[in-house]
Amino acid sequence: MKKDTFLFRITVFLIVMAGLGACKKDPYEGITSNERSIEAFQLAKGQMGPAEIDRAAGKVRIYAVTQGLDLTQVAPQIQTSYKSKVSPASGEPVNFAANNNAFKYTLTAESGQTREWTVEIVPFVETLEGKYRIQSLAVYGGTGPEYGGAAVLKMMDKPWAWPAADGPAAEMDNELTFALTGVTEDGNTFGTVTNDAGADGLYADFTFVLNPRTDVNHFYRTIPKGQGTWLRNYANNTVTFTFADGSTKTGTFNGPGSEDLGNGQSKTLTDQAFAFTLNGTDDWGNIYSDYDKFVKKPRKFWIEVKKQ
C-alpha cells in the first residue's frame, strides 16, 4: 500500500469517527425532570454519620452533637436530585430552634413541581458521658487454656501478689468522669476523662511483688491517672485513651452481659466495664501459677464500673 493511500484512509477514518461523536445526543435531551428530592444533607459540624433520608415520607433526620451548635443559624450543605432546586438554598443559614429542631425545605423540580421536605436535627447523646465509680479489676490470663491453665481472677482476691499500701485495691474508691468536647468529621466523639484518686488519694501500683517481682503497669495502667483524653470510634466500637506523654491504650466499653472466653471460661458484667485485650507471652514453665496469669500471659483486663 502506498504511503499516500494509507494516510488518506486514516484521515477518512478520523473524519467519520469525529462525525459519529458529534451526532451523539444527550440521553436526557427533551426530557423534563420531575425529581425533587434531598439526596444528602451535611451540617458544618457536629453531625454523627450521614443523614437518614426517607424519600417516601419526604423527611430527613440528622443526629448531631448540639453542644456548641447554634441551632438558630444552621447553614447546611444540601445535595438535591437532578436539575432540582432547594429553598432556602444550600449554605443559607436557617433557624432550626424555632420549631423543635426541625425545618421545612421546598424542593422544586425542573418541571416546576414542588415538594415540601422536613429536616429534623436530633440531639445526639454520648452514653459515655458522666461519672463512674470503679467496682472491680479483673483479669483473664494463663498459658494453655485448653489444659486448664487459664482463669478469670479478680485482682483484689490476690492481695498478697500486689503492694500492700497501693495495690489494685487502691483503685476501688476512684471515680472516672467523662466529658464530651466534640466530634470528628468521621462522626467519632472525643473528650476528657478525669481519674480521681478518691478519699485515699492513691492510684494502684501494678507491681507483682511475688517472686520474681515484676512491674506490670504497662499492662494494667490503661486509663490515665489524673486527666487524659478519650476518642470513641463507633465504627470499631473502641475507646482510645491518651495519656499526658502521648501514649495510648485502646479498649471497648461494654454493657451488662456474659462473654464466653472459650475452654469453659466466661466473664459476666453486672454493669459496665472498660475491657482491654492484653498481649502476654505463653510461659509453660509457670503454667497454673498466679505469675503466669497476671504477669506472663494476661489475655484480657476489665475495669468494672457503675455509673453514678
RATAFEN-V164192 format. One record per pair of residues at least 24 apart in sequence whose C-alpha atoms are under 8 Angstrom apart, sorted by the first residue. I is the first residue (numbers start at 0). J is the second residue. Records with the same first field share a line. If there is no record, write none. Layout:
I->J ; J
//
This chain:
31->109 ; 110
32->81 ; 82 ; 108 ; 109 ; 110
33->108 ; 109 ; 110 ; 111 ; 112
34->80 ; 81 ; 82 ; 83 ; 108 ; 109
35->79 ; 80 ; 81 ; 83 ; 84 ; 106 ; 107 ; 108 ; 112 ; 113 ; 114
36->79 ; 80 ; 83 ; 106
37->77 ; 78 ; 79 ; 80 ; 106 ; 116
38->77 ; 78 ; 79 ; 80
39->77 ; 78 ; 79
40->75 ; 76 ; 77 ; 78
41->75 ; 76 ; 77
42->73 ; 74 ; 75 ; 76
43->74 ; 75 ; 76
44->68 ; 182 ; 184
45->181 ; 182 ; 183 ; 184 ; 186
46->182 ; 184 ; 186
47->123 ; 182 ; 185 ; 186 ; 187
48->185 ; 186
57->115 ; 116 ; 117
58->116 ; 117 ; 118 ; 119
59->116 ; 117 ; 118 ; 119
60->118 ; 119 ; 120 ; 121
61->118 ; 119 ; 120 ; 121
62->120 ; 121 ; 122 ; 123
63->120 ; 121 ; 122 ; 123
64->122 ; 123 ; 124 ; 181 ; 182
65->122 ; 123
70->94 ; 95 ; 96 ; 100
71->95 ; 96 ; 97
82->108 ; 109
83->107 ; 108 ; 109
84->108 ; 109
95->120
125->179 ; 188
127->177
128->176 ; 177 ; 178 ; 179
129->176 ; 177 ; 178 ; 306 ; 307
130->174 ; 175 ; 176 ; 177 ; 306 ; 307
131->174 ; 175 ; 176 ; 304 ; 305 ; 306 ; 307
132->171 ; 172 ; 173 ; 174 ; 175 ; 304 ; 305 ; 306 ; 307
133->170 ; 171 ; 172 ; 173 ; 174 ; 175 ; 302 ; 303 ; 304 ; 305
134->171 ; 302 ; 303 ; 304 ; 305
135->171 ; 301 ; 302 ; 303 ; 304
136->167 ; 300 ; 301 ; 302 ; 303
137->300 ; 301 ; 302 ; 303
138->292 ; 293 ; 297 ; 298 ; 299 ; 300 ; 301
139->292 ; 297 ; 298 ; 299 ; 300
140->291 ; 292 ; 293 ; 296 ; 297 ; 298 ; 299
141->281 ; 286 ; 287 ; 291 ; 292 ; 293 ; 295 ; 296 ; 297 ; 298
142->281 ; 282 ; 283 ; 286 ; 287 ; 291 ; 292 ; 296
143->281 ; 283 ; 286
144->262
145->262
147->262 ; 287
148->286 ; 287
149->287 ; 292
150->264 ; 292
151->264 ; 265 ; 266
159->208 ; 209
160->207 ; 208 ; 209
161->204 ; 205 ; 206 ; 207 ; 208 ; 209
162->204 ; 205 ; 206 ; 207 ; 208
165->201 ; 202 ; 203 ; 204
166->203 ; 204 ; 205 ; 206
167->202 ; 203 ; 204 ; 205
168->203
169->199 ; 201 ; 202 ; 203
170->196 ; 201 ; 202 ; 203
172->196 ; 197 ; 198 ; 199
173->197 ; 202
186->233
187->230 ; 231 ; 232 ; 233
188->230 ; 231 ; 232
189->228 ; 229 ; 230 ; 231
190->228 ; 229 ; 230
191->226 ; 227 ; 228 ; 229
192->226 ; 227 ; 228 ; 229
193->224 ; 225 ; 226 ; 227
194->222 ; 223 ; 224 ; 225 ; 226
195->224 ; 225
196->224 ; 225
207->290 ; 293 ; 294
209->290
213->294
215->294
218->277
219->300
221->248 ; 249 ; 275
222->248
249->275
250->274 ; 275 ; 276
251->275
268->303
270->303 ; 304 ; 305
271->303 ; 304 ; 305 ; 306
272->301 ; 302 ; 303 ; 304
273->301 ; 302 ; 303 ; 304
274->299 ; 300 ; 301 ; 302
275->299 ; 300 ; 301
276->300
//
